[in-house]
Amino acid sequence: MYYLRQNQHRQAIAAGEKLLALHPDDFDALWRAKKSADALGDPSVATLWKERLLALCERMVLAVPPKNLDAATWAANLELARG
């Protein structure tokens, strides 16, 4: 989040990639990486992150709530996933 707030979008994407390597379904990390990719202005990078985010959203809509996430956070993420 720090890099995104500082408009250091390449660093934000790199940090997101590292986090997603450990936690591939981390909605917040993927959302922030996508926002940074959009801000870079490179359509190919933005499209890659958009596709990753959409794939996660599709899985989330069909999934049962994870046990390690509080209900309010899951509900908020699910609402974003549904668009």
MODELLER restraints for C-alpha pairs under 7 A, 6 or more apart:
rsr = mdl.restraints
at = mdl.atoms
rsr.add(forms.Gaussian(group=physical.xy_distance, feature=features.Distance(at['CA:3:A'], at['CA:9:A']), mean=6.39, stdev=0.5))
rsr.add(forms.Gaussian(group=physical.xy_distance, feature=features.Distance(at['CA:3:A'], at['CA:11:A']), mean=6.17, stdev=0.5))
rsr.add(forms.Gaussian(group=physical.xy_distance, feature=features.Distance(at['CA:3:A'], at['CA:12:A']), mean=4.93, stdev=0.5))
rsr.add(forms.Gaussian(group=physical.xy_distance, feature=features.Distance(at['CA:4:A'], at['CA:12:A']), mean=5.69, stdev=0.5))
rsr.add(forms.Gaussian(group=physical.xy_distance, feature=features.Distance(at['CA:4:A'], at['CA:36:A']), mean=6.39, stdev=0.5))
rsr.add(forms.Gaussian(group=physical.xy_distance, feature=features.Distance(at['CA:9:A'], at['CA:36:A']), mean=4.80, stdev=0.5))
rsr.add(forms.Gaussian(group=physical.xy_distance, feature=features.Distance(at['CA:9:A'], at['CA:37:A']), mean=6.91, stdev=0.5))
rsr.add(forms.Gaussian(group=physical.xy_distance, feature=features.Distance(at['CA:9:A'], at['CA:40:A']), mean=6.59, stdev=0.5))
rsr.add(forms.Gaussian(group=physical.xy_distance, feature=features.Distance(at['CA:12:A'], at['CA:33:A']), mean=6.25, stdev=0.5))
rsr.add(forms.Gaussian(group=physical.xy_distance, feature=features.Distance(at['CA:12:A'], at['CA:36:A']), mean=6.55, stdev=0.5))
rsr.add(forms.Gaussian(group=physical.xy_distance, feature=features.Distance(at['CA:13:A'], at['CA:33:A']), mean=4.87, stdev=0.5))
rsr.add(forms.Gaussian(group=physical.xy_distance, feature=features.Distance(at['CA:13:A'], at['CA:36:A']), mean=6.47, stdev=0.5))
rsr.add(forms.Gaussian(group=physical.xy_distance, feature=features.Distance(at['CA:16:A'], at['CA:29:A']), mean=5.48, stdev=0.5))
rsr.add(forms.Gaussian(group=physical.xy_distance, feature=features.Distance(at['CA:16:A'], at['CA:30:A']), mean=6.64, stdev=0.5))
rsr.add(forms.Gaussian(group=physical.xy_distance, feature=features.Distance(at['CA:16:A'], at['CA:33:A']), mean=5.61, stdev=0.5))
rsr.add(forms.Gaussian(group=physical.xy_distance, feature=features.Distance(at['CA:20:A'], at['CA:26:A']), mean=6.54, stdev=0.5))
rsr.add(forms.Gaussian(group=physical.xy_distance, feature=features.Distance(at['CA:20:A'], at['CA:29:A']), mean=6.93, stdev=0.5))
rsr.add(forms.Gaussian(group=physical.xy_distance, feature=features.Distance(at['CA:25:A'], at['CA:56:A']), mean=6.67, stdev=0.5))
rsr.add(forms.Gaussian(group=physical.xy_distance, feature=features.Distance(at['CA:30:A'], at['CA:53:A']), mean=6.24, stdev=0.5))
rsr.add(forms.Gaussian(group=physical.xy_distance, feature=features.Distance(at['CA:31:A'], at['CA:53:A']), mean=6.83, stdev=0.5))
rsr.add(forms.Gaussian(group=physical.xy_distance, feature=features.Distance(at['CA:34:A'], at['CA:46:A']), mean=6.58, stdev=0.5))
rsr.add(forms.Gaussian(group=physical.xy_distance, feature=features.Distance(at['CA:34:A'], at['CA:49:A']), mean=5.06, stdev=0.5))
rsr.add(forms.Gaussian(group=physical.xy_distance, feature=features.Distance(at['CA:34:A'], at['CA:50:A']), mean=6.19, stdev=0.5))
rsr.add(forms.Gaussian(group=physical.xy_distance, feature=features.Distance(at['CA:37:A'], at['CA:45:A']), mean=5.92, stdev=0.5))
rsr.add(forms.Gaussian(group=physical.xy_distance, feature=features.Distance(at['CA:37:A'], at['CA:46:A']), mean=4.77, stdev=0.5))
rsr.add(forms.Gaussian(group=physical.xy_distance, feature=features.Distance(at['CA:37:A'], at['CA:49:A']), mean=6.84, stdev=0.5))
rsr.add(forms.Gaussian(group=physical.xy_distance, feature=features.Distance(at['CA:38:A'], at['CA:46:A']), mean=5.07, stdev=0.5))
rsr.add(forms.Gaussian(group=physical.xy_distance, feature=features.Distance(at['CA:57:A'], at['CA:81:A']), mean=4.66, stdev=0.5))
rsr.add(forms.Gaussian(group=physical.xy_distance, feature=features.Distance(at['CA:60:A'], at['CA:78:A']), mean=6.70, stdev=0.5))
rsr.add(forms.Gaussian(group=physical.xy_distance, feature=features.Distance(at['CA:61:A'], at['CA:78:A']), mean=6.63, stdev=0.5))
rsr.add(forms.Gaussian(group=physical.xy_distance, feature=features.Distance(at['CA:61:A'], at['CA:82:A']), mean=6.95, stdev=0.5))
rsr.add(forms.Gaussian(group=physical.xy_distance, feature=features.Distance(at['CA:65:A'], at['CA:74:A']), mean=6.66, stdev=0.5))
